[in-house]
Each structure stands twice: as C-alpha cells, then as structure tokens.
C-alpha cells in the first residue's frame, strides 16, 4: 500500500486542527490511522478529502472531521474503555483505539462487522473488538464504559446505553429526526443524574434497533412522494410557459447567474442561451461572462463586437476543450455577432468575458503584446518580470510545487509590480483605447491571481477554491464598473460556483463562492438559477487531461433533490424558489439533501463519493431549472486540441 502519511498529516492540520479540534491525543490518533485501508481501492484517492465515502452494505464512512469532533467530545484518556455504536468500516474504532485502552464496537450489518474485524486484525489493531448485533442495546458484558460514541441518529438516547455509561463517563450521539439531528453529549454525574449538552447540528444515518428507529426507510425519505407532488403542482413546464414570467421574477436584477449541473450537457447550454437572449432583448443586459479564462473569452469578444484583432490565435485549446468549443456555444456567439451588427452605438454592444484565472502565461503574453504597442520600454520591463514564470510555462502547477517544496523565491513581487504600474497609468493609457487598456489590466490581474493560486493550491482545496472564486467575483465587478453604473451582466458557471455556498456543506467547511459573494454585495439585485437532471448522457473525461467521452449519467440517488424532481413526473420545468406560488414548497425543500455535481471529470463508478454533496436547495438558488433527461453537448472538430474548422469564429 502506498505510504500516504504526508497526506494524512496535512489532512489533520488543514481539516481538523484548523477547525478547532485541539485534543492532542485525538490529533495524534488521526495521524496514525490510514483511512485508505478502510475503503475500496477505487476510492483511495479520496481518502483524505473531508467528506463521507461509500462503503459496503450501502453505508458510509464518516468524514474525518466528524470522527475527530465526536472523539474529542468524549474527552478520552489513555486508560479509558470506550463503546462505539455503528462500527461501519472500522475506521473510527481504529482512531479511538489510538487514544484509549480498549474499544468495543457494535455493527448491525453482518457484512460490515466481518470486514471491519478482518481489516483491524490485518492492521494490528488488537485493542478493538467488533460485535455483530443491535447497537441500540449496547454491549453490556464489558460495561461500564468511560465513553460511548454513537455513529447513528436516534429519536432519543437508548436507556440501555445510559445504563452502560460509567459514572463520570460521557456519551456522544446525534438525536432527532433523520434530517434535523443535534449532536449531544451526556455526562453521567451519579446513579440517576445525567447532564446534557447540545454541541452542533449534524446528519447521520438512522440508529435502527429495539431502542432506536424501527423504520429506516420512513425515517430517511418518508416525505419523498408528497414533496414530489408539491413540485409537480408548483413547476412551470418549460415547453408551455414563455420566459416572460421568469423575466418578471428576475425584475431589475443587475446580475443573473445561470448554473449547470455538468460542464457537458446540451440542454443546459441551450436553455442558458435562451434566457440570455431574452435578457439582452427584453431587459437591457449588455454583458455575458462565462467560466473561462480572460484571454480566450476576449478573442470571442473581439469577434462579436468587431473589435480589432491584431494577433491571430485559437482560443479554448486547453483541456477541457469541449466545455466552450461546442455547437451550442457557437450558436450563441453567432447570435451575439449578428445582434451587435444591428446596434449602431459600439458602447451598447454586448460584450463577452471570461472570469477564470488559469491562463497564467497566455495572459502574461497579452500584457506584453499590449505594451509593445503603447510603450515598448514598459514591454521590455514586463518581459523581464514575467520571465520569472517562464520555466513553468508548460505546467503552471509545477511552479506552485517548486515554490512550496524547494522554497524557491516566488514571482509574486514581479507580477504585482506589473499590475500596480498598469493601474497607476490608467488615466494616461485610457486615452488611447479604454477597452484595450481594460483588457490588458485584467490580464495583469489574472497573472497576479494565477501566480498566487498555483502557490496556495498545495496548501489545500479550500484556500485555492476561495482564491479562485474571489478572483471571479472581483473580475465580475471590474467588468460592471468598466461598462458603467447601469450595466447588467448574465453569467454562465457551474452550480457549484453560482449557487450560494452558505447553503451547502462546502460552505460549512469554509468555502465561499461567486453566488455567495454576489448575494452579499448585490442583495436582491442578483438572481441565481440552478440547473439539474436525472439521467441521460454527458460529455466528460474520466481523468484530468484525458480524452472526452460521451458517458451515461446514472439515475439520481434516492436521497437527492434530483430524485424528487424526477419523481414529480414533469420532464422539464422552472421552479421558483425565492417566492414560490405555494409557501409550503420552500419549507418542504428546506431539509438538506444530496445534490449532484458533475464537472469536466465524471466517474460513475464512485458517483456518490465523487459527485454528490449536501445542500439546501431553496437557500442555494432563487430558481431551479430541471430537465429529466439530457444529452451531451456537440463538440466541434474531430481533434479538439488542433483547433476548429476555418469557418468557425473561435479559430480566427
């Protein structure tokens, strides 16, 4: 087995210690237990992500933070005897065993109990004992216990477990309905005296047994059918309803964010294009911004606004090429081009922009090209400064790795100086061509942001995610400021960027995103539309940098929002969430559920672990757009990396 101790130490520092767990015995225990040994080989790469993962018998292994939180709440000492209810894969029991003397764990699934027993024995955890049985009844033969950890939610604390708790001992358990649990700690003060403390909101699988729940299906999703019927009542079928009603709901919003549940679904692109055209024609929107790099989108902008093109190059040749080099995007671009030809005032033409920050070297080249025209001496300085990044031109990520591992001097000072000098000369250079200066300045901002992004990406996903979405938000605001106080923008990005992160488990981990930042800044003047699907096909790759495939999308998970939308029986609809036609819709959809997110990578075999997260849909979006069956986008060109057909404007 691959040595992943460095990843383990990093996980403990970033995901556990930084979030407030301070018990050194708990942190040391987590550093000493290989989580990958308790999951299947195909999921090993996700072992140190802060997320639950699927295991055998349809169950999950808890996220590392929850394991740490529960264990710290027990206040373990080296001499303790601890009881765990819900052994699962055996991982949490293994972690506990490194902080206490003996662990006794009960698991109701015989398959899991046998697997956990074998894994623990193979790894040498000889102070962990596994029993197959009803966890709600505990393991009285080895009582009393100084600590009892229950990894399943019950309607109340089982009397049997309270009786098995030693005086002075602590029991930690989630209590409440399946979707509204409270993690509590009970300390036994005397024979009949117990003190309860509420710790935090959590979501666990139900505790099934004689002193727990007796109906697991009813507890997990008993309201599914009524909610599906309510959706059917409130939904506006897309084929039958004009978009005028949607535009009325959008009202005077200045920014409209259009999501997608995948980066390769035709129906999402075409519906976003339909909404975008209506916003341009009926509501005065004059900017389209997409989840793409600035220089690539700028090439499209030069085409649709007929701005000068002094350099001929092909945009969108970096993986994943199909994300924007597809027939659906081509049709929108051509529509923008022809629409703009009818607009006499160039200042009123619709512009096209990219918000992302991956184009480190392309953007540096664009800054130099601009300065070559307006100030050759400044261009020479730019070449020298950006030359610091040249060794990593083919692999920008290697720059961040070198800066971290080799402790090399970074290029931060050079790229920040370049941006600062451009900003200081805005008044002087704007007189020559304001759009060209703005383009160059945004490229300089991108270089600055990308340089930092590639450095922080090795410190963890939260830091790099937050930096990226902050850059996209800052770019969005810069575009609005450049186009004037009355300007309006429509944005195309993935649901994970445009849905309010505060309403998802990602936000609970400390991530923010574009939608959340926009809501915070614009208030009711931003409108968030999420998109979803149940099944069909999608254009995606199995690995980063791999070939595009047309892949089958699995039907949605039974505990997901997508499943209840599918169960509504309406094949395609708009669902208003901000102020729905029936107040009950928001309240019925408020309990957190799974939500699917497929990016440019899709791994159906590990879909639950790779592509689902917890969310609260009515808080995440103002509107939800549903297509029950969807199809892959139509990519352009047989070999994407070699460019597009000569007749296609992206190739100009």
N, C-alpha and C positions, 0 to 999 in steps of 0.2 A: 504494500500500500504506500502511495506517495506520502512523503513527510510534509504535512501541512501545518506544522506547529507555528510558523511565522504568521500564516493567515489566522490561526486561532488566537494568537496574542493580539493581532491587530483588531480582530472582531471584539475581543473582550475590552480593549481600550476604547474603540470608537462607539460600539453599540451598547455596551454595558456600563463601564465606568463613567463615560461622559454623560450618561442619562441618570446618574445619581446613585448607582449601586456602589457602596463603599466597603462592605464586609470583605476583608482581605481573604478570609477562608473561602468565601464564595467565588471571588475572582480567581484565586489560585486553582480551585476545583475546575472551573470552566476552562482555564488554560491547559489543564491536564487531561481533558477527555476529548478524543477525536470524534466529533459529531458525524463525520462522513461514514464511520463504521456502523452507524445505526440507521442508515438509509440505503436505498438501492444505488447501484453503481452509476446508473444514468443520471441520478440527481446529485452526485457527489460534488459537481462544480458549484452547486447552490448551498453547500453545507454551511458556509459562514455568512450567508445573507441573513438579515434579521427578519426572517419570515417563517411561518409554519411550512412544513413539507409533507406530502402524502406518504403514507407507509402502508403496509399490508392491512387487510380487513377493512379497507375504506376509511381508515383513521388517519390522523396527522401527528407529526412530531412538533411539539410546541416551539415557538421562536425562542432563540437563546435568551432574549431579554426577559421574557415571561418566566422562564426557568429560573433565571437569576433573581428576579423580583420575588417569586414565591419562596425560594430558598432563603434569601436574606430576611424575609418576613418571619421565618421560623427562628431566627437568631441562633443558628446552630453552634454547638461547641463540640470539640473532638470526641467527647465521651458519650454523646447522645445516641439513643436508639430511635430511629425515625420510621414512620409508616407512610408509604405512598399509595394513593388510590388512583389507578389508571396508569399502569406501568408503560403501556404502549410499546415503543421500540426498545425501552430500557435506558434511553439517553439520560433522562432526568435523574433516574435512580443512580446511574453511574456518577453523575456530577455530585449528587448528595453524598455518595459513598466516600468521596474525597474530602468531605468536610465533617463527617460524623463517624461514629464507631461501627454501627450496623444499620442497614436499610432493609426493610421488609416491604415488598411491593405486591399489590394485588391487581390482576388484569382479568376482565370478564371475557375477553376473546381468547379462546384456547390457542389459536394460531399465533397470536402476538406473544402470549405468555411463553410458549415454547421457543419462539425466535429470540425473545429477549434473554431467556435463560441461557441459550446457546451462545449468543453474542457476548454476554457478560463473562461467561466462563472462558471463552476463547481469548478475551482481552485481559483476563486476570483479575477481574473484579470479584474477589472471593468473599467480600463482606456484604454482598447484595443477594437477597433471597426472593425468588419470584413464586407467586402462587396464582393459579387459575381459579377464580371464584367471584362472588358477588362483593364488589368493593364497598358497597354501602353498609355492609356488615363488618368491615374491617378484618383484622387478623388477631382475634383475642388471645390466642395461645402465647403470643410474645409481648402482650401488653404488660405494664403501661409504657407509653411512648412519650419521649420528651418533645417530639414534633410529629405532626400529621399534615401531609400535603395532599390535597385532593385536586387532581387534574381533570375535573369534570364538574359541570354546574348542576346543582340540585335545587329543589323547591325550598329546602331547609337543610340544616346540618343534621345528619343522621344521629339519633340517640346513641347508637352503638359506638360511633366514633368518639363522641363526647365522653362516654364511659371509659374508653380505652386511653384517654389522654392523661398523662401523669399530672399530679398537682405541680403547678409551676410551668407546665408544658404549654405549647402553642399549636393551634390548628389553623391552617390557611386554606380557604376554599371559596370558589365562586358560588354565589347563591342568587337565585331569581330565575325568571323565565329565560328561555334559550337565547333571546336577543337583548335582554336587559339585565345582565348579571352584575353583581357587585362583588369584588374580591374582598373578603373579610378575614380578619384574624381574631380568634377567640383564645383567650388565655385562661387557663383553669386556676383559680385562686384558692379553692377549697373543695371539699367533697361535693358540694352542691352550688358553688359560686363560680360563675364564668363572666368574664368581661369581654365585650365585643368591640372591635374597631373596624370601621369601613376604610378600605385602602384605595381602591380605584375601580373604574368601570372596565369590564373585560368581557370576552366572549369565548366560551369553552363548549365542547361537545357535552350533551346531557349525561348526568350520572344515572345510569339505568340500574335498577335493583329493588330489593324489597323495601329499603328505606330511602329510595330516590324516585326518579320518574319511572313509570311503567309503560309509557307510550312514546318511544323515541321519535317516531315519525310525526306524531301530533305536536310534540314539543318543538321540533326543528322547523316545520314548514306547514303547520296546520292551517294557516290563513292563505295559502297559496291560491286556491281556487277563487275565493272571494276577491282577492286583490286583482287577479287576472280579469274577473268580470268587471271590476271597477275601472280598470284600464280600458277595457272594451267600450264602456259607457262614455268615457271622457276623451278617447282618442279621436283625432280628426284624420280620417283616411286621406292619404296624400293624393291619390288619383282623383278624389271627388271634391277637394277643397282648394280654392285658389289661395295663393300666398298672401292675398290682401289681409287676411286675418292675422297671419304671422307678422306682417309688417306693422299692423296696428299694435300688436303686443310689443314689438321692438320699439315702437314710438320714436322718441327723439334721442335714442341712444347714440353716443358718438363712436363707440367701438362695439362691433359684433364679432364674437369669437365662434367659429364653426369648427367642430371637432371631427373625429373619426375614430372608430374602434380598431382600425387597422390602417396600415400605410399602403394597402394594395387592393382596395375594394372599389369597383366601378360605381356602384350606386351611391357611395359616399361622395365621390368626386363630382358626379353629375348633379346630385342634389345640392351640394355646396355651390356649384356653378349656377344652378337655377336661382338659388337665394341671392347669390352675389349679383347676378344680372338685375334682379328686381330691386336690390338696394341701390344699385347705380342708377337705374332708370326712374325709380319712384321716390327715393329717399335721399338723394344727393351725396351718396358715397363716392369718393374720388381716389381711394387708395385700396389696393389689395396687397396684403402681406402674407407670406407663407413660411412654413418651417423649412427654410432653405438658406444657403449661405448668401451673403450680400452680393458678391461679385457675379454669381450665377444668375440671381434674380435681376441684377442690374442690366445684364445682357438682354433679358426679356423686356425690361422697361425701355431700353433704347429702341427696341423694335416696336412696341405697342404705342409709344409716344413719338416715334420717328425722330429720336434724338441722334446726334452724330455718333457713328461707330468708327473710331479711328483704329481699333485693333480688332482683327477677326479671330475669334476663338469659339470653341464649342462648350457651352455650359452644361452642367449636370452630367459630367462624365465620371464623377466619383461615386462609389458604392453608397447607397443603393440607387442605381440609375433609373429604375422603373418608377421610383416614387414621384418624379416630375416629368420624366421623358415617356409620357404615355398619351394615348389618343384623347383621353378625357381632358387633360391639361392643355393639349394642343388646341382643342376646340375652344376652350375659354380664352386662350391667348389670341387666337384669330378673331374671336368676337370682340375683345378689347381693342385690337388693332383697328377693326372696321368701325367700331363705335367712336373711337378717338378721331378718326378721319372726318367725322361729321361735326366735331367740336372745333369751332374757329379759334377760340382763345386757348393757346397752349397751356396756360396756367390752370385751366379747368379740365384738362385731360386726365384720365385715370392712370395712375402710376402703379407699378408692380415692384414689390420689395421683398427681400429675404431678411429674416430675423435671427438666423442661427449663426454660430461662431466657429465652425470647423475649418474654414478656408484660410488658415494662417498664412501660407506662403502666397496663395493667389491674391489675397488682399494686400500683402506687402508689395507685390509686383504692381498692383493697381495704383497704390500710393506713389510709387516711384515713377510710373508712367505719367501720372498727372503732373508731378513736379517737373518732369522733363519738359513739359510744355510751358509751364508758367515760371519756373525758377530752376534752371539747370544746376546751379550751385547747391541749392537745397536738395535736389535729387541726388547729388553726389554724397551729401551727408546721409541721406536716407539709405543709400546703398551700403554705406559703411555700417550704419546702425543695424539695419535688418540683416546684414551679413552674419551677425551673431547666430542667426537661426538657420543658416544655410546647411550645416551638416545634417540637419534633421528634416530636410525638405521632403524626402520620400516617406518618412514615418514620423509625424509630429509627436505622436505618443512617446516615442523614444526620447524626445527632449525632456519631457517630464520625468521619465525614469532616470535619465542621466543626472538631472538636477537633484533628484532625491537620493539616489544610491551613491553616485560618485561625488556628491557635494560640490559639484562644479558651480562656478559663478553664473548666475542666471542672466537672461537677456532682458529682464524686467526694466531696468533703468533705461536701456536704449529705446525700447518700444514706447515707454511712457513719455520720454523726451520728444519723440517724433510726434506723438499725438498732441502734446502740450504746445509745441511750436505751431502746428497747424491751427489749433484753436486760437492762439494768440494773433494769428494773421488773418482771421476770418473776414474782418472788415476790408482789409486790403485786397484779398483774393476774390471775395464775393463779387466785386465789381466786374470781374472778367467773365464769370459764369457761375451763378449761385448754385445751380444743380450739380455742376462738375465739382465744385468745392465740397458740397454736401456729400457727394459720392465718395470723394477722397477721404473726407473726415470720418465717415462711417467705416470705411475700410481700415483706417488707422485705429479707430475704436475697436474694431474686430480683432486686429492683430494684438492689441493690448489685452483684450478679454481672452483670446485664444491662448496667448502665452501663459496667462495665469491658469486657465482651465487645464491645460496639459500638465501643469505642475501639481495642481491640487487633486487631480483625478486619482493619484496614487494614495491620497490620504483617506479616500472613501467616497462612496457613491453620493452621500448626502451633500457634501461640500461641492462636488463637481456639478451635481444636478442644480443646486441652488444658484451657483455662479452662472450656469448656462441660462436658466430661466430669468434671472435678474438681467442678464445681458439682453435677452429678447424683449423684456419689458422696457428697458432703457432705450433700445433701438426703436420700439414702437412709439414711445413718447417723443423721441427725436424727430421721427418722420412727421408726426402730428404737428409739432412745433414748426417744422420747416414748411409745411403746407398751409399753415395759418390757423387762427383760432376757431374757425368754423369748419375745419376739415373733419371728415369722418372716414373710418377705416374698417374694412372687413378682413378678418384674419383666418387663415386655414392652418390648423395644427392638430396634433393628436389629442384625443380626450384627456390623456394624462397630463398634458400641458394646459389645456384651456378649461377643464373642469376645476372648480375650486379645491385645491389640495387640502384645505382645512376640513373638508367633509370626507376625507379618506384616511386610511391607515398610514399612507405616505406622509400626510401632514402630522399625524401623531408621532411619527419618527423624526420630525424636524424638517421635512422638506416643504418648500413653498414652490409655487409655480406661477405661470403667466396669468391664469384666470384669477387666482387669489390676489396677486399684486394689482391686477386691473380693478377688481372689486374694491379693494382697499383705496385705490386712488380715484376711480371714476364713480363709485357708488352705483346708483341706479342707471347711470348713463353707459353701462356696459351690459351686454346681453350675451349669455353663454348657452350655446346649443351643443349638446352631446349627441352622438350617433351610436347605434348598436345594431347587432344582427344575431341570429340564432345559428344559421348553418349556410353552407354554400362553398365557394372557392375563394382563394386569396392569392395574390402574388407576394411571395416572401422567399427568404433564404433560410436554410437550416443553421447556418453559422455566419458570423460576421465576415464579409468579403466573399462569401460563397455564391454560387450561381443562383439566379432567380428560378423558382419553381412555381407552377400553378398547383396549390395544395388544397386539399379538402379541409374545410373548417368543421370541427366537431360540433354536434348539437350542444347547446349551452348546459352548464352544470345545473343540477336540480336546485341548488341553494342560491342561484344567481338572479339578478334583476332580469337578465336576458331570458331566463326560463319563464318568468311570469309574463313578460311581454309576448313570448311565443305562445304561452297558454291562453292569451287573450283572444287568439284566433284572427286578429286583424293583420293582414300581410304587410302593410306599410302605413305608418301614421306619424302625425305630430302629436306630442303630449305636452301640454302647457303645465309647467310645474310651479312657476312663481306665484300665480294667482289662478289656480285651476277652476274649472266650471263647477266642481264639487270639492268642498273643503276636505272631505274625507280622503281624497286622493293623496294629498301631502302626508297626512297622519298615517295612512296605511303603508305608504312607501318609506316612511322615516326610519324604521328599524334597519340597521345596517345589513347589507347583503353582499355577496360576491359580485364583482363586475369584471368583465373580460377586457384585456388589453393586448392586442397583437401588434407589434411594431414591424420592423423590417425583418425580424427573425421570428419564425414560428416553429414550435416544437410540440406537435400534437401529443406525442407520447408522454410528455411531462406537463400537460397543459395546466393542470390545477396549480402546480408549483410555479410554473414559468409565466403564466398569463392571466392570473386572477388576483385581485386584491379586494379588501373590504372598502365599501363606500356607502354614503347616504345620498342617494340619487337626487332627491328634491333640494338638498342643500348644495349639491355639487353643480347642478345645471339649472338654468331658467326654463329650458325647453329640451325635450328629448325626441330625436328623430329615429324611427325604427323601420328596418327592412328585414323581414323574417328570413328571406333567402337572398343571398348576394353572390356576386360574381367578381372574378379577378379583373383588375384594370388591364387594358390592352397596351402592352409595351410597344414602343416604336423602335424599329431597327432590329435585325436578327442578332447582332452582337452589340450590346449597348455601349461598351467601352470604346468602340470605334466610331462613335458619333451617329448622327441622324441622317436620314436622306437629305440630299442637297436642297430639296424643295421645302424643307421644314425650317421655320424661322429660328428654332433653337440652334441650328447649325450655322447661322450667319455670323 
